Amino acid sequence: AASMVETEDDAEVLRGKIDALSEMLAGARHVVVYTGAGISTAANIPDYRGPQGIWTQQKKAPAGKAGSLSSGSRAGGVDKLGVTPTEGH
């Protein structure tokens, strides 16, 4: 399987993109946004299918423990009350 590399724009380029998006949103009557799990992995929130993903960990969990991996504020073993959203959030 091919591996994807996450890249980041520098702050000035990112700010320009955010400003352009803000203008489009301000003029829109309706907006729908689709994102993938990658928007949260940058904030240290696990994805579902990756090596440390919630579903992957559920498959590895002993009987009776898998349910606790996918529910509540500690789903995936991460305290979601302690994560910091990224600008994408």
NORTARA-V94463 format. One record per residue. N is the residue number from 1. OMEGA is omega in whole degrees, -180 to 180 (none if undefined). D_LAST is the distance of its C-alpha to the last C-alpha in Angstrom with 1 decimal. Layout:
((N,OMEGA,D_LAST) (N,OMEGA,D_LAST))
//
This chain:
((1,180,28.2) (2,180,26.6) (3,179,24.0) (4,178,20.9) (5,178,20.0) (6,178,16.5) (7,179,16.8) (8,173,15.1) (9,175,16.1) (10,-172,17.7) (11,-178,16.3) (12,179,18.5) (13,180,17.7) (14,180,13.9) (15,177,14.6) (16,179,17.0) (17,179,14.6) (18,178,12.0) (19,179,15.2) (20,179,16.6) (21,178,13.6) (22,179,13.8) (23,179,17.5) (24,-179,17.2) (25,-180,15.0) (26,-179,17.4) (27,-176,20.3) (28,174,19.1) (29,-179,20.7) (30,-179,18.5) (31,172,15.1) (32,-179,14.0) (33,175,11.0) (34,176,11.7) (35,174,9.8) (36,-179,11.5) (37,-177,11.4) (38,180,10.9) (39,-179,7.2) (40,-178,7.7) (41,177,11.1) (42,177,10.1) (43,180,9.2) (44,172,12.6) (45,-174,11.8) (46,174,14.6) (47,-179,14.8) (48,-171,17.6) (49,-177,20.2) (50,-178,20.1) (51,178,22.9) (52,-178,21.2) (53,-178,19.3) (54,-178,19.9) (55,178,22.3) (56,180,24.1) (57,178,24.6) (58,-180,25.8) (59,-178,28.5) (60,-173,29.6) (61,175,29.7) (62,179,33.2) (63,178,34.3) (64,-178,32.9) (65,-174,29.9) (66,-178,27.6) (67,-178,26.4) (68,-180,25.1) (69,-173,22.7) (70,-177,20.7) (71,174,20.7) (72,-175,19.5) (73,179,17.3) (74,179,18.8) (75,-179,18.4) (76,179,19.0) (77,-180,20.5) (78,177,17.4) (79,-176,17.1) (80,176,13.6) (81,-178,14.6) (82,180,14.9) (83,179,11.8) (84,179,9.6) (85,176,5.8) (86,178,5.4) (87,179,5.4) (88,178,3.8) (89,none,0.0))
//
